[in-house]
Amino acid sequence: MKAVNLGVLFLIELGVLAGAAWWGFTRDVATPLAWLLGLAAPGLLIALWALFGAQKAPHRMHGPARFGFEALWFGAGVLALLAAGDTGGAITLAGLVVVSKSLAAAWGQ
């Protein structure tokens, strides 16, 4: 069950990145700017995760700082989906994050 949860967490991370990209690509702006936003938004989230959230991140956070970082990082994906007009997707992503991260914390993942 723990391995399944790790897989779900990975899929949730991909969902956050997809939500950020979708937000950018669906902005009502000139096409080049929409492409820039659609690529830059997930790019920024990837950079933040690489610096602070990944297992081998150079500035990996622990304890309450880690909780805050993850709340903001995963919350950014939820907010991106809301801003893109996908309320159902945002609610689903938020629910999956809460359940999966709660299980991960209980299991020490």
Secondary structure as UniProt FT lines:
FT   HELIX           2..25
FT   HELIX           31..48
FT   HELIX           49..53
FT   TURN            55..56
FT   TURN            58..59
FT   HELIX           63..83
FT   TURN            84..85
FT   HELIX           87..107
//
